[in-house]
Amino acid sequence: MSRLWTTEPHGAPIYSLAFNQTHASHLSLFATVGANRINIYRLEENDGQPPATHTVPVASSSSIRLEALQAYVDEDPAELFYCCIWGVHERTAHALLAVAGKMGTIRVLDCHRGHVHTVLQGHGGAVHELCFHPCQHALLFSASADGSVRLWHILARDCVAVFAGHEVKITPHSER
């Protein structure tokens, strides 16, 4: 049995991993978040062919190849990303990756263009969970340690609803 082993450049714990299930052609893509960094990888069967020119081979075995595609490092070194979720831009069909963490700010990355598409602010605590609406792709839910769940319209860059009044703090699964 062979194993792939790679160390993320930040050297910190990885808090979340998400496979891109938004389109059949993206099923080999996944993202990891840890520290103030997001890494996007492709995991494919090793067919013996060289990787595409826009990728960086990270590791390979006789059966699997891992390639680094993109990285995003937040300008604030104090940020700790806790969660990530894949979505799709409803107008352009580009792959989007929403990320959030300790600072309570949500960033939506346009992975096709390689830039931050939207920054959403409003939570008063760390964001531990994100979820895109399954049919209305512009709607994103976020759950925070501030006790609220917010519904965002990412194209309008606006919070459209706040669900609050919880007496129990929203925490990551590992703290339950």
Rosetta blueprint (number, residue, H / E / L):
1 M L
2 S L
3 R L
4 L L
5 W L
6 T L
7 T L
8 E L
9 P L
10 H L
11 G L
12 A L
13 P L
14 I L
15 Y L
16 S E
17 L E
18 A E
19 F E
20 N L
21 Q L
22 T L
23 H L
24 A H
25 S H
26 H H
27 L L
28 S L
29 L E
30 F E
31 A E
32 T E
33 V E
34 G E
35 A L
36 N L
37 R E
38 I E
39 N E
40 I E
41 Y E
42 R E
43 L E
44 E E
45 E E
46 N L
47 D L
48 G L
49 Q L
50 P L
51 P L
52 A L
53 T L
54 H L
55 T L
56 V E
57 P E
58 V E
59 A E
60 S E
61 S L
62 S L
63 S L
64 I E
65 R E
66 L E
67 E E
68 A E
69 L E
70 Q E
71 A E
72 Y E
73 V E
74 D L
75 E L
76 D L
77 P L
78 A L
79 E L
80 L L
81 F E
82 Y E
83 C E
84 C E
85 I E
86 W E
87 G E
88 V E
89 H L
90 E L
91 R L
92 T L
93 A L
94 H L
95 A E
96 L E
97 L E
98 A E
99 V E
100 A E
101 G E
102 K L
103 M L
104 G L
105 T L
106 I E
107 R E
108 V E
109 L E
110 D E
111 C L
112 H L
113 R L
114 G L
115 H E
116 V E
117 H E
118 T E
119 V E
120 L E
121 Q L
122 G L
123 H L
124 G L
125 G L
126 A L
127 V E
128 H E
129 E E
130 L E
131 C E
132 F E
133 H L
134 P L
135 C L
136 Q L
137 H L
138 A L
139 L E
140 L E
141 F E
142 S E
143 A E
144 S E
145 A L
146 D L
147 G L
148 S L
149 V E
150 R E
151 L E
152 W E
153 H E
154 I L
155 L L
156 A L
157 R L
158 D E
159 C E
160 V E
161 A E
162 V E
163 F E
164 A L
165 G L
166 H L
167 E L
168 V L
169 K L
170 I L
171 T L
172 P L
173 H H
174 S H
175 E H
176 R L
